[in-house]
């Protein structure tokens, strides 16, 4: 939705940085990173890129040479204004499958999963920046994804990414399925799926062969190595799911998953 409605000039994290600066001009780099939910290294790289593009102005704090103070340039302020309509449309479209009460509930749930304090999220409403957590579903999805990535690294490790695990899991459920079907089961688009399968084949985790009845189709199955890695990772994956939902009460888990599935059009 971001690509369709906002375009490719600004990513969602870059927009978050520019929006924070629209709200807090002259803020230091650390504060802006915290507001935009970006770690120190990512923030430093992103600010350098935005400065090179002429969207952000950066200077040393005269009172503390270790601090970098940031502000929007004229071009940066214009970029925020131009992106605002698309960003608002993304937020509204994400909400479309949900009723009004469900919208409030998913924001509450996602803020807790993202480990954010209610009301601390910066978003655009109409033509100017305000603080309104109830309209920030896209931001909450991004921050919750960051939490998931951190948990995955801690509990599963680096041998498999979450999408790769989804592919291997789909193949255990439907061995010999064609590549398109596996991509649908793992919620991956055609290009991403093709690249991922090639990588998994090179690693010896997936076996690929042409369908004898249709040479255009690739049939996939787990190799013994892939099956072993899948089973070895499963306990960690389960821990990730439990940790991700841990800020919620046990009786809220089913509701949370149902709302997320609805918002994701599943």
C-alpha positions as CSV (number, residue, x, y, z in Angstrom):
1,X,0.0,0.0,0.0
2,X,2.9,2.4,0.8
3,X,4.4,1.8,-2.6
4,X,1.1,2.3,-4.3
5,X,-0.2,5.4,-2.4
6,X,3.1,7.1,-1.3
7,X,5.6,5.9,-3.9
8,X,9.3,5.2,-3.7
9,X,10.7,8.6,-3.0
10,X,10.3,8.1,0.8
11,X,10.3,4.9,2.8
12,X,8.0,4.6,5.8
13,X,10.9,5.0,8.3
14,X,12.3,8.0,6.4
15,X,8.8,9.6,6.5
16,X,8.7,8.9,10.3
17,X,12.0,10.8,10.7
18,X,10.8,13.7,8.7
19,X,7.5,13.8,10.5
20,X,9.2,13.8,13.9
21,X,11.3,16.8,12.7
22,X,8.1,18.6,11.6
23,X,6.8,18.1,15.1
24,X,10.1,18.8,16.9
25,X,12.3,21.0,14.8
26,X,15.9,21.2,16.1
27,X,15.6,17.9,18.1
28,X,18.8,15.9,18.6
29,X,19.5,12.8,16.5
30,X,19.0,10.4,19.4
31,X,15.6,11.8,20.3
32,X,14.5,11.7,16.7
33,X,15.6,8.1,16.5
34,X,13.6,7.2,19.6
35,X,10.5,8.9,18.4
36,X,10.7,7.1,15.0
37,X,11.5,3.8,16.7
38,X,14.9,3.4,15.0
39,X,18.0,2.0,16.5
40,X,21.2,4.1,16.7
41,X,23.0,2.6,13.7
42,X,19.9,2.7,11.4
43,X,19.2,6.2,12.5
44,X,22.7,7.4,11.8
45,X,22.7,5.9,8.3
46,X,19.3,7.2,7.5
47,X,20.1,10.7,8.6
48,X,23.3,10.7,6.5
49,X,21.2,9.7,3.5
50,X,18.5,12.4,4.1
51,X,21.2,15.0,4.5
52,X,22.8,14.0,1.2
53,X,19.4,14.3,-0.4
54,X,18.9,17.8,0.9
55,X,15.9,16.9,3.0
56,X,17.4,17.3,6.5
57,X,19.8,19.9,7.9
58,X,22.3,18.7,10.5
59,X,24.6,20.7,12.8
60,X,26.5,20.2,16.0
61,X,24.9,21.4,19.3
62,X,27.0,24.4,20.3
63,X,26.4,23.5,24.0
64,X,27.5,19.8,23.5
65,X,29.7,19.0,20.5
66,X,28.7,15.3,20.8
67,X,25.1,16.0,20.0
68,X,23.8,16.5,16.4
69,X,20.7,18.7,16.0
70,X,18.4,18.1,13.1
71,X,15.9,20.2,11.2
72,X,13.9,19.9,8.0
73,X,15.2,21.8,5.0
74,X,12.6,23.5,2.7
75,X,12.8,20.5,0.5
76,X,12.2,18.2,3.5
77,X,9.2,20.2,4.6
78,X,7.8,20.0,1.1
79,X,8.4,16.2,0.9
80,X,6.4,15.8,4.1
81,X,3.5,17.8,2.7
82,X,3.5,16.0,-0.6
83,X,3.6,12.6,1.0
84,X,0.9,13.3,3.6
85,X,-2.1,12.5,1.5
86,X,-0.7,9.2,0.5
87,X,0.2,8.3,4.1
88,X,-3.2,9.1,5.4
89,X,-4.7,7.0,2.6
90,X,-2.5,4.1,3.6
91,X,-3.7,4.3,7.2
92,X,-7.3,4.5,6.1
93,X,-7.0,1.6,3.7
94,X,-5.3,-0.6,6.3
95,X,-8.3,0.0,8.5
96,X,-10.9,-0.7,5.8
97,X,-11.6,-4.4,6.7
98,X,-12.3,-3.4,10.3
99,X,-15.3,-1.8,12.0
100,X,-14.9,1.3,14.2
101,X,-14.6,-0.7,17.4
102,X,-12.2,-3.2,15.8
103,X,-10.0,-0.3,14.7
104,X,-9.7,1.0,18.2
105,X,-9.0,-2.5,19.5
106,X,-6.3,-3.4,17.0
107,X,-4.5,-0.1,17.7
108,X,-4.6,-0.9,21.4
109,X,-3.3,-4.4,20.8
110,X,-0.6,-3.4,18.3
111,X,0.7,-0.7,20.6
112,X,1.2,-3.2,23.3
113,X,2.8,-5.8,21.0
114,X,5.1,-3.0,19.7
115,X,5.9,-2.1,23.4
116,X,4.8,1.5,22.9
117,X,3.1,3.8,25.3
118,X,-0.4,4.8,24.2
119,X,-0.5,8.2,22.6
120,X,3.3,8.4,21.8
121,X,3.0,7.8,18.1
122,X,3.5,10.6,15.5
123,X,1.3,10.4,12.4
124,X,-0.3,12.7,9.8
125,X,-4.0,13.5,10.0
126,X,-5.3,15.6,7.1
127,X,-2.7,18.2,6.2
128,X,-0.6,18.7,9.4
129,X,1.3,16.5,11.8
130,X,-0.4,15.7,15.1
131,X,0.0,13.1,17.9
132,X,-2.7,10.5,17.4
133,X,-2.0,6.9,18.1
134,X,-5.5,5.9,16.9
135,X,-4.5,6.7,13.3
136,X,-1.1,5.1,13.3
137,X,-1.8,1.5,12.4
138,X,0.9,1.5,9.7
139,X,3.5,2.8,12.1
140,X,2.5,0.3,14.7
141,X,2.8,-2.6,12.2
142,X,6.4,-1.4,11.4
143,X,7.4,-1.2,15.0
144,X,5.8,-4.5,15.9
145,X,7.8,-6.1,13.0
146,X,11.0,-4.7,14.5
147,X,10.1,-6.3,17.8
148,X,9.4,-9.6,16.0
149,X,12.8,-9.4,14.1
150,X,14.7,-8.9,17.4
151,X,12.9,-11.8,19.1
152,X,13.5,-14.0,16.1
153,X,17.2,-13.2,16.2
154,X,17.4,-14.0,19.9
155,X,15.3,-17.2,19.9
156,X,15.7,-18.7,16.4
157,X,19.0,-17.3,15.3
158,X,20.3,-16.4,11.8
159,X,20.1,-19.8,10.0
160,X,16.5,-19.1,8.9
161,X,14.6,-15.9,8.4
162,X,10.9,-15.9,9.2
163,X,9.9,-16.0,5.5
164,X,12.3,-18.9,4.9
165,X,10.8,-20.8,7.8
166,X,7.3,-20.2,6.4
167,X,8.4,-21.7,3.1
168,X,9.9,-24.8,4.7
169,X,6.9,-25.2,7.0
170,X,4.6,-24.9,3.9
171,X,6.6,-27.7,2.2
172,X,6.3,-30.0,5.2
173,X,2.5,-29.4,5.1
174,X,2.3,-29.9,1.3
175,X,5.3,-31.8,0.0
176,X,5.7,-31.7,-3.7
177,X,3.6,-28.5,-4.1
178,X,4.3,-26.2,-7.0
179,X,6.3,-23.0,-6.3
180,X,3.3,-20.7,-6.8
181,X,1.2,-22.6,-4.3
182,X,4.0,-22.5,-1.7
183,X,4.4,-18.8,-2.2
184,X,0.7,-18.3,-1.6
185,X,0.9,-20.4,1.6
186,X,3.9,-18.4,2.8
187,X,2.3,-15.0,1.7
188,X,5.2,-14.2,-0.6
189,X,4.9,-12.5,-4.0
190,X,6.2,-14.2,-7.1
191,X,9.5,-12.4,-7.4
192,X,10.4,-12.8,-3.7
193,X,9.4,-16.4,-3.8
194,X,11.6,-17.2,-6.8
195,X,14.6,-15.6,-5.3
196,X,14.1,-17.3,-1.9
197,X,13.6,-20.7,-3.4
198,X,16.8,-20.4,-5.4
199,X,18.7,-19.5,-2.3
200,X,17.2,-22.4,-0.3
201,X,18.0,-24.8,-3.2
202,X,21.6,-23.6,-3.2
203,X,21.8,-24.2,0.6
204,X,20.6,-27.7,0.1
205,X,17.4,-27.1,2.1
206,X,14.9,-27.5,-0.7
207,X,14.7,-29.8,-3.7
208,X,13.3,-28.4,-6.9
209,X,12.3,-30.3,-10.1
210,X,10.2,-29.5,-13.2
211,X,6.7,-30.8,-13.2
212,X,6.7,-33.7,-15.8
213,X,3.2,-32.7,-16.9
214,X,3.9,-29.0,-17.2
215,X,7.5,-27.8,-17.8
216,X,6.6,-24.3,-16.7
217,X,5.9,-25.4,-13.1
218,X,8.5,-26.0,-10.4
219,X,7.7,-28.7,-7.9
220,X,9.3,-28.3,-4.5
221,X,10.0,-30.6,-1.5
222,X,12.1,-30.5,1.7
223,X,15.5,-32.1,1.6
224,X,16.5,-34.1,4.7
225,X,18.7,-31.2,5.7
226,X,15.8,-28.7,5.3
227,X,13.5,-30.9,7.3
228,X,16.1,-31.2,10.1
229,X,16.6,-27.5,10.3
230,X,12.8,-26.8,10.3
231,X,12.3,-29.2,13.2
232,X,15.3,-27.8,15.1
233,X,13.9,-24.2,14.7
234,X,10.3,-25.0,15.6
235,X,10.8,-24.6,19.4
236,X,12.4,-21.2,19.0
237,X,9.6,-20.1,16.6
238,X,7.1,-21.1,19.2
239,X,9.0,-19.0,21.8
240,X,8.9,-16.0,19.4
241,X,5.1,-16.2,19.1
242,X,4.7,-16.5,22.8
243,X,7.1,-13.6,23.6
244,X,5.5,-11.4,20.9
245,X,2.1,-11.8,22.5
246,X,3.3,-11.7,26.1
247,X,2.2,-8.1,26.7
248,X,-1.4,-9.2,26.1
249,X,-3.6,-11.2,28.5
250,X,-4.0,-14.9,27.5
251,X,-7.6,-14.4,26.7
252,X,-6.7,-11.6,24.2
253,X,-4.4,-13.7,22.0
254,X,-7.2,-15.2,19.9
255,X,-8.8,-11.8,19.4
256,X,-5.4,-10.2,18.5
257,X,-4.7,-12.9,15.8
258,X,-8.2,-12.6,14.4
259,X,-8.0,-8.8,14.0
260,X,-4.5,-9.0,12.5
261,X,-5.7,-11.7,10.0
262,X,-8.6,-9.5,9.1
263,X,-6.4,-6.4,8.6
264,X,-4.0,-8.5,6.5
265,X,-6.9,-9.7,4.2
266,X,-6.3,-13.3,5.1
